[in-house]
């Protein structure tokens, strides 16, 4: 992997970290408890509880992605970055551009 490719991937990681942190903030707001004293109808309350559950699942997923992105950023200068942890072959740069947190090549990931 060239220095330019590493810099491009690093910039993408930083951008995705920022977007993921913003998403986490939104999901945290959306997953606030629904107060029982709110005067919304029964169906609306059930809908709000369902939406809260969806937001909580999205929040967990976003937090996992953030951890993976932060790990990738910490390893970007490591000579082993961009090498599949299973087969030890290079991960294609286009895959790293799309999924910079990826630790597996396409074959090993599937």
Backbone torsions as a table, in degrees:
resi	resn	phi	psi	omega
1	UNK	NA	133.3	-177.9
2	UNK	-80.0	164.5	178.1
3	UNK	-62.5	-39.3	179.9
4	UNK	-64.0	-40.9	178.6
5	UNK	-64.2	-41.5	177.9
6	UNK	-61.7	-42.6	180.0
7	UNK	-65.3	-39.1	178.4
8	UNK	-64.9	-44.4	179.3
9	UNK	-65.8	-38.8	178.5
10	UNK	-61.5	-43.0	178.7
11	UNK	-64.0	-39.4	178.5
12	UNK	-65.7	-42.0	178.2
13	UNK	-60.4	-47.0	-179.7
14	UNK	-61.3	-40.4	178.7
15	UNK	-65.1	-43.4	-179.6
16	UNK	-68.7	-33.6	176.0
17	UNK	-61.6	-45.2	179.1
18	UNK	-61.0	-46.8	-179.8
19	UNK	-64.3	-39.4	-179.1
20	UNK	-68.7	-39.1	176.9
21	UNK	-63.2	-39.0	177.1
22	UNK	-65.3	-41.0	178.9
23	UNK	-64.3	-40.2	178.6
24	UNK	-60.3	-42.9	178.5
25	UNK	-60.7	-43.6	179.1
26	UNK	-64.8	-43.9	-179.6
27	UNK	-65.4	-35.6	177.0
28	UNK	-64.1	-40.4	177.4
29	UNK	-64.7	-39.4	-177.6
30	UNK	-74.3	-19.4	-176.7
31	UNK	-102.7	20.6	175.6
32	UNK	-67.1	148.1	179.2
33	UNK	-60.3	149.2	177.2
34	UNK	-93.6	116.1	-177.3
35	UNK	-69.3	134.8	-178.7
36	UNK	-67.7	-20.4	-179.1
37	UNK	-83.1	-5.7	175.8
38	UNK	-63.9	131.9	-176.8
39	UNK	-91.0	70.1	172.5
40	UNK	-113.1	156.8	-177.4
41	UNK	-66.6	166.0	-178.0
42	UNK	-60.9	-44.7	179.7
43	UNK	-65.8	-41.8	178.3
44	UNK	-64.0	-37.8	177.9
45	UNK	-65.3	-42.4	178.3
46	UNK	-63.5	-39.8	177.6
47	UNK	-64.7	-41.5	179.3
48	UNK	-64.9	-39.8	178.4
49	UNK	-65.6	-40.7	177.2
50	UNK	-63.5	-44.7	178.7
51	UNK	-62.6	-37.0	177.8
52	UNK	-62.7	-41.8	178.7
53	UNK	-64.0	-41.1	178.0
54	UNK	-64.3	-42.3	179.4
55	UNK	-65.0	-37.5	178.5
56	UNK	-65.5	-39.8	177.3
57	UNK	-65.0	-42.5	178.1
58	UNK	-65.0	-36.3	178.5
59	UNK	-63.7	-45.7	178.2
60	UNK	-60.4	-43.2	179.9
61	UNK	-65.0	-42.0	179.8
62	UNK	-65.4	-38.2	178.1
63	UNK	-66.0	-39.1	176.4
64	UNK	-62.9	-43.4	179.9
65	UNK	-63.6	-40.9	179.5
66	UNK	-60.7	-43.2	178.1
67	UNK	-61.8	-42.2	179.4
68	UNK	-65.2	-40.7	178.4
69	UNK	-64.9	-41.5	178.7
70	UNK	-65.6	-37.3	175.9
71	UNK	-64.5	-44.2	178.5
72	UNK	-61.7	-40.8	179.0
73	UNK	-63.7	-38.8	-179.9
74	UNK	-69.7	-21.6	-177.7
75	UNK	-105.6	4.5	-174.3
76	UNK	-59.7	-32.2	-178.8
77	UNK	-90.8	-3.4	177.4
78	UNK	-71.4	133.5	178.9
79	UNK	-59.6	-21.5	180.0
80	UNK	-84.9	-5.3	177.9
81	UNK	-65.3	133.9	-179.8
82	UNK	90.0	7.5	177.6
83	UNK	-113.6	130.5	-178.4
84	UNK	-59.6	131.2	-178.6
85	UNK	-72.8	-17.5	-179.2
86	UNK	-92.5	-56.9	-173.6
87	UNK	-97.8	-8.8	178.1
88	UNK	67.2	19.0	175.1
89	UNK	-95.5	160.6	178.7
90	UNK	-64.1	136.7	171.3
91	UNK	-82.3	130.0	-179.3
92	UNK	-56.5	135.4	-179.5
93	UNK	-55.0	-33.9	179.4
94	UNK	-64.9	-34.2	176.3
95	UNK	-66.8	-41.4	179.2
96	UNK	-67.2	-30.4	177.0
97	UNK	-69.0	-40.4	179.2
98	UNK	-75.9	-38.9	-178.0
99	UNK	-135.4	77.5	-175.2
100	UNK	-62.8	-18.4	179.4
101	UNK	-83.5	-3.5	-176.7
102	UNK	-66.4	134.0	177.3
103	UNK	-110.6	-0.9	-177.4
104	UNK	-124.6	147.9	171.7
105	UNK	-72.1	173.1	-176.2
106	UNK	-61.8	-43.4	-177.5
107	UNK	-63.5	-45.0	-178.1
108	UNK	-74.0	-27.1	-179.5
109	UNK	-73.3	-24.9	-178.2
110	UNK	-93.6	NA	NA
